[in-house]
């Protein structure tokens, strides 16, 4: 079995995955949403302190499996430096104590692996990754080889939802709050402009749309609940339209060997986005694959699924070389 650890942001998670069968033997995640909600977003130092309490607590439940653990996998990039170090430190300690190899896992590759938890993988595919920190479209040929086709120039899809929620005073986490309010709103009340609509550039940008929302909020003065619902609905509609517009430009030049489109990441739990991507996939005759809702946000199960493949190829990391890499995504 492989023991995997995830601590890239504000979720403390550990999983144990059976190498041969890919079966998820154990998985637990402790969320910090309640602790961060009063601040309207994640406070890195607080997140790190909470990881020091939660990770050992979860690990205590895994002791019965220690004799069967063949490797320990851990997220080391990208993420918050003060929270990544908590997971990496634990992984190094386990590697020494159990005399097992280390596997370093890129958090974003873990999200791709979330599609195949407890099942065989199917490649190649085009993948939309949308989270609080990243928005990108990739061509994925296998667990270790992919090409970034488009990425964000500024804010991510998920980040823009969080910031709109904060501007409206909806609380944290913002994404689900905006989605909830949008369900009862008039999406045509505010005519927000689709970013980069007249540009041929394959890229995403949410800073301008976020600013449109800010200006609208300021012009309205004191907001009623109906105002907030309409702003959320209008914003969500345009945020998704922006994604679809750029993805269509990619799919128009789709290679013949691509038959699958997938969507991963925490923000992929947005049901309006899922429905829109489903319709787009049908339009281009592509099979749509999505991660289960419980595996969309950060979790150790996806880290473990990727680690199974890394273990088979002996992609181990020396304990002296395992470092955190907060911002950079590996493109190998």
C-alpha positions in Angstrom: 0.0 0.0 0.0 0.9 3.7 -0.4 0.3 6.3 2.3 -0.4 9.7 0.8 -0.5 13.1 2.4 -2.1 16.4 1.1 -1.6 19.7 2.8 -1.2 22.2 0.0 -3.7 24.7 1.4 -6.4 24.4 4.0 -7.4 20.7 3.9 -5.5 18.1 6.0 -5.8 14.7 4.3 -4.3 11.3 4.4 -5.1 8.2 2.3 -4.0 4.6 2.0 -4.2 3.1 -1.4 -3.6 -0.6 -2.4 -1.0 -0.6 -5.2 -2.2 -3.7 -7.1 -5.9 -3.2 -7.0 -6.0 0.7 -6.8 -8.5 0.2 -4.0 -8.8 3.1 -1.6 -8.3 1.4 1.8 -8.5 4.5 4.0 -9.2 8.1 3.4 -9.9 11.0 5.7 -9.9 14.8 5.3 -10.3 17.5 7.9 -11.4 20.8 6.5 -10.5 24.2 7.9 -13.4 26.2 6.4 -14.9 27.0 9.8 -11.7 28.5 11.1 -11.0 30.6 8.1 -14.5 31.8 7.4 -14.3 34.6 9.9 -11.4 36.1 7.9 -13.1 35.7 4.5 -10.3 33.6 3.1 -7.4 31.3 4.0 -4.9 32.7 6.5 -1.6 30.8 5.7 -0.2 30.8 9.2 -3.4 29.7 10.8 -3.7 26.9 8.2 -0.2 25.7 9.0 -1.0 25.5 12.7 -4.2 23.6 12.1 -2.3 21.1 9.9 0.1 20.4 12.8 -2.9 19.3 14.9 -4.9 17.5 12.2 -2.3 15.5 10.3 -1.0 13.6 13.4 -4.5 13.0 14.5 -5.4 11.4 11.1 -2.1 9.5 11.0 -2.8 7.9 14.4 -5.7 6.1 12.7 -3.4 4.6 10.0 -0.9 2.8 12.4 -2.5 -0.6 11.7 -1.5 -0.4 8.1 2.2 0.6 8.7 3.6 -2.9 8.0 2.0 -2.9 4.6 3.1 0.6 3.5 5.6 0.4 0.6 6.0 4.1 0.0 4.8 7.5 1.2 3.6 10.1 -1.2 3.2 13.8 -0.5 2.1 17.0 -2.3 5.2 19.2 -2.6 4.0 21.7 -5.3 2.2 24.0 -5.9 0.5 25.5 -2.8 1.2 27.6 0.3 4.7 27.2 1.5 3.9 27.1 5.2 1.3 24.4 4.7 3.2 22.3 2.1 6.1 22.0 4.6 3.8 20.4 7.2 3.0 17.5 4.9 6.5 17.1 3.5 8.0 17.1 7.0 5.6 14.3 8.0 6.4 12.3 4.8 10.1 12.5 5.5 9.7 11.4 9.0 7.6 8.4 7.9 10.1 7.6 5.2 12.9 7.3 7.8 10.8 5.6 10.4 9.4 2.9 8.1 12.4 2.8 5.8 10.3 3.3 2.7 10.8 5.5 -0.4 9.3 9.0 -0.9 7.2 10.0 -3.9 6.8 13.8 -4.6 3.5 14.7 -6.2 2.5 17.8 -8.1 -0.8 18.8 -6.7 -2.3 19.6 -10.1 -1.3 16.2 -11.5 -3.1 14.8 -8.5 -6.3 16.6 -9.6 -6.0 14.8 -13.0 -5.6 11.5 -11.2 -8.8 12.2 -9.3 -10.6 11.1 -12.4 -9.3 7.6 -11.9 -9.6 6.8 -8.2 -10.2 3.1 -7.8 -10.2 2.6 -11.6 -8.1 2.2 -14.7 -7.0 5.4 -16.5 -7.9 6.2 -20.1 -5.8 8.5 -22.2 -5.3 10.8 -24.1 -7.7 13.5 -23.2 -8.2 17.2 -23.0 -8.6 18.4 -19.4 -10.0 21.6 -17.9 -8.5 22.2 -14.5 -10.4 24.9 -12.5 -9.5 25.6 -8.9 -8.9 28.4 -6.4 -5.4 28.9 -7.7 -5.4 27.6 -11.3 -7.3 27.7 -14.5 -5.9 25.9 -17.5 -6.6 23.5 -20.3 -4.2 20.7 -20.9 -3.7 17.9 -23.3 -2.9 14.9 -21.1 -1.2 11.9 -22.8 -0.6 9.9 -19.6 0.1 10.5 -15.9 3.5 11.9 -16.6 3.2 13.8 -19.9 1.0 16.7 -20.7 0.9 20.0 -22.6 -0.6 23.2 -21.3 -2.8 24.6 -24.1 -4.2 27.6 -22.2 -3.9 29.2 -18.8 -5.0 32.3 -16.9 -3.3 35.6 -17.2 -4.3 36.7 -13.7 -7.0 35.5 -11.4 -8.3 31.9 -11.6 -11.9 30.8 -12.1 -12.2 29.7 -8.5 -10.4 32.7 -7.1 -12.8 35.1 -8.9 -15.7 33.4 -7.3 -14.1 33.7 -3.9 -13.4 37.4 -4.4 -16.9 38.2 -5.6 -18.3 36.4 -2.6 -16.0 38.5 -0.4 -17.1 41.7 -2.0 -20.7 40.8 -1.4 -20.1 39.7 2.1 -21.3 36.1 1.5 -18.6 34.4 3.6 -16.0 31.7 2.9 -15.7 29.4 1.0 -16.9 31.8 -1.6 -17.5 29.5 -4.6 -20.4 27.5 -3.1 -21.9 30.7 -1.7 -21.9 32.5 -5.2 -23.4 29.3 -6.8 -26.1 29.2 -4.1 -27.1 32.8 -4.6 -26.9 32.5 -8.4 -29.7 29.8 -8.4 -32.3 32.4 -7.4 -30.9 35.3 -9.4 -31.6 37.0 -12.8 -28.5 36.3 -14.9 -29.6 38.9 -17.4 -29.9 41.8 -15.1 -26.3 42.9 -15.3 -24.6 42.9 -18.7 -21.0 42.0 -17.7 -18.6 41.7 -20.6 -17.0 38.4 -21.5 -13.2 38.7 -21.0 -11.0 38.4 -24.1 -14.0 37.8 -26.3 -12.6 39.5 -29.4 -9.0 38.2 -28.8 -7.6 35.2 -30.6 -5.3 34.5 -27.6 -5.9 31.1 -26.0 -5.8 32.4 -22.4 -8.2 33.2 -19.6 -8.6 36.4 -17.5 -10.9 37.1 -14.6 -9.4 40.3 -13.2 -11.5 42.5 -15.5 -14.7 40.7 -14.8 -14.1 40.9 -11.1 -13.6 44.6 -11.5 -16.9 44.9 -13.3 -18.6 43.3 -10.4 -16.8 45.7 -8.0 -18.0 48.8 -9.9 -21.5 47.5 -10.1 -21.6 46.9 -6.3 -20.3 50.4 -5.7 -22.9 51.9 -8.0 -25.8 50.2 -6.3 -25.0 51.3 -2.8 -26.7 49.3 -0.1 -27.4 45.8 -1.5 -30.6 43.8 -1.0 -30.5 40.0 -1.1 -32.1 40.2 -4.6 -29.3 42.5 -5.8 -26.7 40.0 -4.5 -28.5 37.1 -6.2 -28.7 38.9 -9.5 -25.0 39.9 -9.3 -24.0 36.3 -8.6 -26.1 34.9 -11.4 -24.9 37.5 -13.9 -21.3 36.9 -12.9 -21.5 33.1 -12.9 -23.0 33.1 -16.4 -20.3 35.3 -17.9 -17.5 33.5 -16.0 -18.6 30.2 -17.5 -19.2 31.7 -20.9 -15.6 32.9 -20.9 -14.3 29.4 -20.3 -16.6 27.9 -23.0 -15.6 30.5 -25.6 -11.9 29.7 -25.2 -12.3 26.0 -24.9 -14.3 26.0 -28.2 -11.4 27.6 -30.0 -9.2 24.7 -28.7 -11.7 22.0 -29.7 -12.1 23.4 -33.2 -8.5 22.2 -33.8 -8.8 19.0 -31.8 -6.5 16.1 -32.9 -8.2 13.0 -34.2 -6.8 10.9 -31.3 -8.7 12.8 -28.6 -12.0 11.3 -27.7 -12.3 12.4 -24.1 -12.9 15.7 -22.4 -12.5 16.0 -18.6 -12.9 18.6 -15.9 -11.1 18.5 -12.5 -10.3 20.8 -9.6 -12.3 22.2 -6.7 -14.3 24.6 -8.9 -15.4 21.8 -11.1 -18.0 21.0 -8.4 -20.0 24.0 -9.8 -23.1 22.4 -11.3 -23.7 25.1 -13.8 -20.2 24.7 -15.1 -20.6 20.9 -15.3 -23.9 21.2 -17.2 -22.3 23.6 -19.7 -19.3 21.4 -20.2 -21.5 18.4 -20.7 -23.4 20.2 -23.5 -20.1 21.3 -25.0 -18.7 17.7 -25.0 -21.9 16.5 -26.7 -21.5 19.2 -29.4 -18.0 18.0 -30.2 -18.9 14.3 -29.8 -16.5 13.8 -26.8 -16.9 11.5 -23.8 -17.0 13.6 -20.7 -15.2 12.5 -17.6 -15.6 14.2 -14.2 -14.3 13.5 -10.8 -16.7 12.5 -8.1 -17.8 15.6 -6.1 -16.1 14.3 -3.0 -12.8 14.2 -4.8 -13.0 17.6 -6.6 -11.5 19.6 -3.7 -8.0 18.9 -2.3 -7.7 15.4 -1.0 -5.1 12.7 -0.4 -7.0 10.0 -2.4 -6.0 11.7 -5.7 -2.4 12.0 -4.5 -2.4 8.3 -3.8 -3.8 7.4 -7.2 -1.0 9.3 -8.9 1.5 7.8 -6.6 0.5 4.2 -7.7 1.8 5.0 -11.2 4.9 6.7 -9.9 5.6 3.7 -7.7 5.4 1.3 -10.7 8.1 3.3 -12.5 10.1 3.9 -9.3 9.8 7.6 -9.5 11.2 8.1 -6.0 12.7 11.2 -4.5 15.7 11.3 -2.2 14.9 12.7 1.2 17.6 15.4 0.8 16.2 16.5 -2.5 12.5 16.7 -1.6 11.7 20.4 -1.3 8.5 22.4 -1.5 7.8 24.4 -4.6 4.9 26.8 -3.8 4.3 28.4 -7.2 5.8 26.4 -10.0 3.9 23.7 -11.9 6.2 21.1 -13.4 5.7 20.8 -17.2 7.5 17.5 -17.7 
